[in-house]
Each structure stands twice: as C-alpha cells, then as structure tokens.
C-alpha cells in the first residue's frame, strides 16, 4: 500500500506558525497538488488539531482523524489505532493509497512507525522565522528524489520515495 505524507513548508522549514495555523498560506500550485493527490488516494489521515483548522471535512475523501476523545466528529472516522494497524485495516477494506496530512505529531507517528512509503513536499518561498516543524522527533531516514518541479513563482514541488523502511 502506498502511504504518503503530504506537506508544505516555508523555505526556513516550518509547516505552520503555530499548532492552530491552517495551511491556507500555501500557493495555488500546492493546493492543486494536494487536492489531486488526496482525492486519488481517497483516504486522508490527520490529527484532531489539524482537522479543526479545516472549514469542513475534505470532500470526496474518507477523513480519518486521530483523537483521544470518544466524541464523534461529524464527517470523519475517529481512531487511536497504531499506524500499522490502521494501514492494515484500510488495506483490508480495499484502499490502495493513504495520504497523511498532518500535523507534526501525526507525521512523526507515521514516519517512526515505518508505514510511510513516499513524501510529497512543497517548499514555499516564504519565511516564518519560527513555528512548527515537519517532524518533532529525531529521524535518520534516507530518501530518494523521484521528481521535482519549480513553479513560475519559485515554489518547489518535490516527491521522495522513503528507502530503508523499518517494515
């Protein structure tokens, strides 16, 4: 199963100014890529804080939200399963791709689990100076560059394959 992280960050490495800052600061090219890739995947996974930054659940996609709460979230499936168990469950339901959409704790959780096969990263020509980084914990994960594209406004669209996975 293809499990990919999709994220945008500033040139100085931040995905948000703080944990409540939505991803509405990114370029139109990033937004277009996000919609295309996540609709193709059909399943998006995110933490409850990231989900709360959205105006509504992402349409035409199954929204899976990590939460410790037992409250239902309208328009979403809630879970607290370990990443590999969630991926196995989704695969058994016939899904072939899963998009991991943030935030940093969820990116970290999935990357450390060894479940991630690809990383779609957008680098925006913008500086925040401080904020939330893509990952929280230490990693030493080799990547292989699959594709790169530079937009006319200086945004970089990168695709990496994760190599030497743990599982």
FIFI-963863 format. One record per residue (C-alpha): x, y, z; residue number from 1. Coordinates in nm, 2 decimals, decimal comma, m for minus. Each point is the difference from the previous one (the first is absolute). Layout:
FIFI-963863
{px: X&py: Y&pz: Z&k: NUM}
...
//
This chain:
FIFI-963863
{px: 0,00&py: 0,00&pz: 0,00&k: 1}
{px: 0,12&py: 0,35&pz: m0,08&k: 2}
{px: 0,00&py: 0,21&pz: 0,31&k: 3}
{px: 0,12&py: 0,36&pz: m0,06&k: 4}
{px: 0,06&py: 0,31&pz: 0,21&k: 5}
{px: m0,11&py: 0,31&pz: m0,18&k: 6}
{px: 0,12&py: 0,33&pz: 0,15&k: 7}
{px: 0,10&py: 0,35&pz: m0,09&k: 8}
{px: 0,26&py: 0,20&pz: 0,18&k: 9}
{px: 0,17&py: 0,33&pz: m0,01&k: 10}
{px: 0,36&py: 0,04&pz: m0,13&k: 11}
{px: 0,11&py: 0,01&pz: 0,36&k: 12}
{px: m0,17&py: m0,33&pz: 0,08&k: 13}
{px: m0,33&py: 0,07&pz: 0,17&k: 14}
{px: m0,34&py: m0,15&pz: m0,08&k: 15}
{px: m0,19&py: 0,25&pz: 0,20&k: 16}
{px: 0,05&py: 0,31&pz: 0,23&k: 17}
{px: m0,16&py: m0,19&pz: 0,29&k: 18}
{px: m0,21&py: m0,31&pz: 0,05&k: 19}
{px: m0,33&py: 0,18&pz: m0,08&k: 20}
{px: 0,13&py: 0,16&pz: m0,33&k: 21}
{px: m0,17&py: m0,16&pz: m0,30&k: 22}
{px: 0,18&py: m0,07&pz: m0,33&k: 23}
{px: m0,18&py: 0,28&pz: m0,18&k: 24}
{px: 0,33&py: 0,19&pz: m0,06&k: 25}
{px: 0,12&py: m0,23&pz: m0,27&k: 26}
{px: 0,01&py: 0,06&pz: m0,38&k: 27}
{px: m0,28&py: m0,09&pz: m0,24&k: 28}
{px: 0,24&py: m0,27&pz: m0,14&k: 29}
{px: 0,03&py: m0,16&pz: 0,34&k: 30}
{px: m0,38&py: 0,01&pz: 0,05&k: 31}
{px: m0,06&py: m0,16&pz: m0,34&k: 32}
{px: 0,26&py: m0,27&pz: 0,07&k: 33}
{px: m0,15&py: m0,07&pz: 0,34&k: 34}
{px: m0,35&py: m0,04&pz: m0,14&k: 35}
{px: 0,11&py: m0,22&pz: m0,29&k: 36}
{px: 0,22&py: m0,24&pz: 0,21&k: 37}
{px: m0,24&py: m0,03&pz: 0,29&k: 38}
{px: m0,31&py: m0,06&pz: m0,22&k: 39}
{px: 0,19&py: m0,26&pz: m0,19&k: 40}
{px: 0,10&py: m0,17&pz: 0,33&k: 41}
{px: m0,36&py: 0,02&pz: 0,13&k: 42}
{px: 0,10&py: m0,01&pz: 0,36&k: 43}
{px: 0,15&py: 0,29&pz: 0,21&k: 44}
{px: 0,14&py: m0,04&pz: 0,35&k: 45}
{px: 0,06&py: 0,29&pz: 0,23&k: 46}
{px: 0,01&py: 0,10&pz: 0,37&k: 47}
{px: m0,30&py: 0,16&pz: 0,16&k: 48}
{px: 0,18&py: 0,34&pz: 0,03&k: 49}
{px: 0,07&py: 0,00&pz: m0,38&k: 50}
{px: m0,36&py: m0,11&pz: m0,07&k: 51}
{px: m0,13&py: 0,30&pz: 0,21&k: 52}
{px: 0,19&py: 0,24&pz: m0,23&k: 53}
{px: m0,21&py: m0,11&pz: m0,29&k: 54}
{px: m0,33&py: 0,17&pz: m0,08&k: 55}
{px: m0,17&py: m0,34&pz: m0,06&k: 56}
{px: 0,11&py: m0,36&pz: m0,06&k: 57}
{px: 0,18&py: m0,05&pz: m0,33&k: 58}
{px: m0,25&py: m0,09&pz: m0,26&k: 59}
{px: 0,02&py: m0,32&pz: m0,22&k: 60}
{px: 0,24&py: m0,15&pz: 0,25&k: 61}
{px: m0,03&py: m0,21&pz: 0,31&k: 62}
{px: 0,12&py: 0,22&pz: 0,29&k: 63}
{px: 0,17&py: m0,20&pz: 0,28&k: 64}
{px: 0,08&py: 0,21&pz: 0,31&k: 65}
{px: 0,23&py: m0,11&pz: 0,28&k: 66}
{px: m0,15&py: 0,10&pz: 0,34&k: 67}
{px: 0,01&py: m0,12&pz: 0,36&k: 68}
{px: m0,36&py: 0,12&pz: 0,04&k: 69}
{px: m0,29&py: m0,24&pz: m0,03&k: 70}
{px: m0,22&py: 0,28&pz: m0,15&k: 71}
{px: m0,11&py: m0,05&pz: m0,36&k: 72}
{px: 0,12&py: 0,25&pz: m0,26&k: 73}
{px: m0,26&py: 0,07&pz: m0,27&k: 74}
{px: 0,14&py: m0,09&pz: m0,34&k: 75}
{px: 0,29&py: m0,20&pz: 0,13&k: 76}
{px: 0,10&py: m0,34&pz: 0,14&k: 77}
{px: 0,19&py: 0,02&pz: 0,32&k: 78}
{px: 0,28&py: m0,23&pz: 0,11&k: 79}
{px: 0,28&py: m0,05&pz: 0,24&k: 80}
{px: 0,13&py: m0,31&pz: m0,16&k: 81}
{px: 0,38&py: m0,03&pz: m0,05&k: 82}
{px: 0,10&py: 0,10&pz: m0,36&k: 83}
{px: 0,08&py: m0,35&pz: m0,12&k: 84}
{px: m0,33&py: m0,14&pz: 0,13&k: 85}
{px: m0,20&py: 0,29&pz: m0,16&k: 86}
{px: 0,18&py: m0,06&pz: m0,33&k: 87}
{px: m0,07&py: m0,37&pz: 0,01&k: 88}
{px: m0,36&py: 0,07&pz: 0,07&k: 89}
{px: m0,04&py: 0,24&pz: m0,28&k: 90}
{px: 0,18&py: m0,24&pz: m0,24&k: 91}
{px: m0,23&py: m0,28&pz: 0,10&k: 92}
{px: m0,29&py: 0,23&pz: m0,09&k: 93}
{px: 0,14&py: 0,03&pz: m0,35&k: 94}
{px: 0,18&py: 0,33&pz: 0,02&k: 95}
{px: 0,33&py: 0,02&pz: m0,20&k: 96}
{px: 0,13&py: 0,35&pz: 0,11&k: 97}
{px: m0,02&py: 0,21&pz: 0,32&k: 98}
{px: 0,10&py: 0,36&pz: 0,03&k: 99}
{px: 0,14&py: 0,11&pz: 0,33&k: 100}
{px: m0,09&py: 0,37&pz: 0,03&k: 101}
{px: 0,14&py: 0,12&pz: 0,34&k: 102}
{px: 0,08&py: 0,15&pz: 0,23&k: 103}
{px: 0,35&py: m0,06&pz: 0,13&k: 104}
{px: m0,10&py: m0,26&pz: 0,26&k: 105}
{px: m0,18&py: m0,21&pz: m0,26&k: 106}
{px: 0,28&py: 0,04&pz: m0,25&k: 107}
{px: 0,24&py: m0,11&pz: 0,27&k: 108}
{px: m0,22&py: m0,29&pz: 0,11&k: 109}
{px: m0,03&py: m0,14&pz: m0,35&k: 110}
{px: 0,37&py: 0,06&pz: m0,10&k: 111}
{px: 0,13&py: m0,17&pz: 0,31&k: 112}
{px: m0,24&py: m0,30&pz: m0,05&k: 113}
{px: 0,16&py: m0,08&pz: m0,33&k: 114}
{px: m0,33&py: 0,02&pz: m0,18&k: 115}
{px: 0,09&py: 0,30&pz: m0,23&k: 116}
{px: 0,11&py: m0,09&pz: m0,36&k: 117}
{px: 0,00&py: 0,34&pz: m0,16&k: 118}
{px: 0,03&py: 0,37&pz: 0,09&k: 119}
{px: m0,15&py: 0,28&pz: m0,20&k: 120}
{px: 0,15&py: 0,32&pz: 0,12&k: 121}
{px: m0,06&py: 0,35&pz: m0,12&k: 122}
{px: 0,25&py: 0,27&pz: 0,08&k: 123}
{px: m0,15&py: 0,34&pz: m0,01&k: 124}
{px: 0,21&py: 0,32&pz: m0,05&k: 125}
{px: m0,10&py: 0,14&pz: 0,34&k: 126}
{px: 0,16&py: 0,04&pz: 0,34&k: 127}
{px: m0,18&py: m0,03&pz: 0,34&k: 128}
{px: 0,31&py: 0,03&pz: 0,21&k: 129}
{px: m0,15&py: m0,24&pz: 0,26&k: 130}
{px: m0,28&py: m0,25&pz: 0,02&k: 131}
{px: m0,09&py: m0,37&pz: m0,03&k: 132}
{px: 0,25&py: m0,23&pz: m0,18&k: 133}
{px: m0,10&py: m0,29&pz: m0,22&k: 134}
{px: 0,12&py: m0,26&pz: 0,26&k: 135}
{px: 0,04&py: 0,03&pz: 0,37&k: 136}
{px: 0,23&py: m0,29&pz: 0,09&k: 137}
{px: 0,34&py: m0,09&pz: m0,14&k: 138}
{px: 0,01&py: m0,20&pz: m0,32&k: 139}
{px: 0,27&py: m0,14&pz: m0,22&k: 140}
{px: m0,21&py: m0,11&pz: m0,30&k: 141}
{px: 0,16&py: m0,01&pz: m0,35&k: 142}
{px: m0,21&py: 0,13&pz: m0,29&k: 143}
{px: 0,03&py: m0,04&pz: m0,37&k: 144}
{px: m0,11&py: 0,30&pz: m0,22&k: 145}
{px: m0,26&py: m0,12&pz: m0,24&k: 146}
{px: m0,10&py: 0,33&pz: m0,16&k: 147}
{px: 0,04&py: 0,37&pz: 0,03&k: 148}
{px: m0,19&py: 0,30&pz: m0,15&k: 149}
{px: 0,06&py: 0,37&pz: 0,04&k: 150}
{px: m0,29&py: 0,23&pz: m0,05&k: 151}
{px: 0,02&py: 0,34&pz: m0,16&k: 152}
{px: m0,04&py: 0,16&pz: 0,35&k: 153}
{px: 0,29&py: m0,20&pz: 0,15&k: 154}
{px: m0,19&py: m0,27&pz: 0,17&k: 155}
{px: 0,17&py: m0,34&pz: 0,00&k: 156}
{px: m0,21&py: m0,32&pz: m0,03&k: 157}
{px: 0,20&py: m0,30&pz: 0,10&k: 158}
{px: m0,08&py: m0,37&pz: 0,02&k: 159}
{px: 0,22&py: m0,24&pz: 0,19&k: 160}
{px: m0,01&py: m0,37&pz: 0,05&k: 161}
{px: 0,08&py: m0,12&pz: 0,35&k: 162}
{px: 0,28&py: m0,26&pz: m0,01&k: 163}
{px: 0,12&py: m0,25&pz: 0,26&k: 164}
{px: m0,34&py: m0,01&pz: 0,17&k: 165}
{px: m0,03&py: m0,17&pz: 0,33&k: 166}
{px: m0,27&py: m0,24&pz: m0,11&k: 167}
//
